[in-house]
């Protein structure tokens, strides 16, 4: 899907335990303005199901696993995340939902914007219209 990419992070292997990291705009293609995380998700629940007008995100499964389903208004693609040394870059104007969370999974999400409800598009038809307008 256009603009979407799995980004592998540095992995410092060590017999004492491995270490990975990302730095502001070094490993990921934007300046980080905000971090949030999703945890204690009951079995079968879905988070997200919306798009952002301007927010870009980078999503990592710090623990456990989950699926990110992206829709550009025409096609849908699923990405399964299950390791803490890579993540998914999701540009703005893509509908996204996060589902199939394993027990004790932890999703870390970093964004290029502060929280702003007006950046959300929560209606799928409005999203498609918005995307068509911006892309045309
Ligand atoms: P939201 O992104 O709507 O979660 P989901 O898409 O999974 O339903 O976030 C849920 C609520 O959490 C939202 O109404 C406001 C609050 N929130 C913040 O205050 N700051 C944040 O950075 C985020 C992501 C959410």
Boltz pocket constraint, residues with backbone or C-beta under 6 A from the ligand:
constraints:
  - pocket:
      binder: B
      contacts: [[A, 34], [A, 35], [A, 36], [A, 46], [A, 47], [A, 48], [A, 49], [A, 50], [A, 115]]
      max_distance: 6.0
